[in-house]
Amino acid sequence: MFTTLLYPTDFSENSEKALSYIKALRNAGAKKIILVHVVHDKSKDYSKKGVDILGKSSTEVIDLINKTLRQELYEKMKPIEEDLKQNGFVVTIAIEAGKPPEKILATAEKEKVSAIVIGSHGKSNVSSMLLGSVSDHVIRHAKQAVLVVKRD
């Protein structure tokens, strides 16, 4: 039923907890995992200012920072990818820039996933909120099934 799953992660404890649910879905027919991390892209605001930093334009500096960040995120995602592969999944890594809820939904549509497996709260983890803002938006707007893994 759920052959392709989208697993958005911000590397929080709650998103790590969601990983165990993904592994359990292997027995229910899940075969492919799209592992995605979304970097909130605020760099456009800075690049418009045209600031000179150590002889480089703000755009050049931001491009270098983004390249470095993407490499660091990829390295952080590799162990998750390997773990999932050892559990019999085909895994694709995606690192996106933009607003997390919008990019998660766009990736779900583009990849034609069967379901999205997401933690209820991410790194912001505002304890007074019943549900995190990203997961809330995904639940309200997803066209696919959404499995929300609540925190302890």
N, C-alpha and C positions, 0 to 999 in steps of 0.2 A: 504494500500500500504506500508506504513512505520510502521510495527508492533513493531520492536525492534530498539531502538535508542541508540547510544553511545554518552554520554555527558562527554567529557573530561573537567575538570575544574582545573584552577590554582588559583581559588578564586579571580580573578581580577574582576573589574567592568564589563569588556566586557564579561567574561564568565558568570557572574550573569545575564547579559542582555539576553544571549542565553537561559537561563532557561525559560523566558517568552515565547519564541518560542516553546520550548518543550511542555509546557502546552497547547499551541494552537494546537499542532499536535495531542493531545488527541482526538479532534473531527474528525481528519482525519484517525483514526484507530490505532494510536500508543498505545501500551499496556504495553510494558516493556522498562525500562531504565537501561542501564549499566552506572553507575556513576563512572568515573575513574579519579584518580589523579596520575601523574607520578612524582616520585622524581628522579631528575637527579643523577645517581649513580656514584659518583666520589670516593667513599670510597675504591674501589679496589686499587687505587693508593697509599693510605695511609697504607693499610693493608700489602702491600708488603714490606714496610720499617721495620716492626717489632719493632717499637718504644715501649719502656716501659713507661707507663703512670700510676703513682701512684700504681705500683705493678701489673698492668694489661697489657697484650699485646695490641698492637694497634687493633688487630682483635677483642678482647673481648670488648674493648671500643667502637669500631665502631658498633658491634652487639648491645650493650646496647643503643647507640644513635639511631640506626635504629629502635629498638623496641619502644623506647620512641616516636620517630617521627611518626611511624605508628599509635600509639595510639592517638597522638594529631591530626593527619590527619583524622582518623576515627571519632573522636569527632567533628571535623570541618565539616565533611560530613553528620553527623547524621541529622542536621536540614534540609539540602537539601533533604535527603532521606525522611524524614517525610513529608515535603511539597509536594513532588511528590506523595507519597502514599495517602495523603489527596486529591490529584487531580485524584485518581483512577489508578495510575500506579503501576506495580510490579517493585521493584527496587533492583538492585544488586550493591553493592559497591566493587570496586577494587582499591587497592593501589599497584602500580607497581614501580619498580626501574629500571632505564635505561635511554636511550635517549628518551625524550617525543614523538617525531614524530614516531619513530619505535615502541614504546610500544603501542601507540594509534592505529596504523595500525594493529599490531599483535592482540590486544584485539578485534578490529573490526572483524578480520578474525575468531578468536577463538569463539567468541560469535555469529557469523553469523548475524550481525546487518544489518538492512535495510538501515540505514543512520547514518551519523555522524553529530552532531550539535555542532559547535565549534565557539568560538569567533575569530574575525579577528586578534586581538592582545591580548597578555597575559600580564603578569607582567612586562616584559622588556619594552614593549610599546615604542619602538623607534619611535618618532613622524615623522621622515623623511621617514620611510618605508611605502610603500603602503599597505603591508600585512605582518603580523608577520611571522617569519621563521618557527614556528611549523605549523601554519595553512597552509602556503604555501606548505610545504612538504606533509601534509595530503591531500590537494587538488590534488596535482600532482600525488600521488601514491595510493590513495584509490581506491578500486574496487567497493565501495558503493557510493551512492549519498552523497554529503557533503553540508550541509547548513551552510554557513558562516554568522555569525551575525556581522555586522560592528559596529564599535564604533561610538559614536556621534561626 
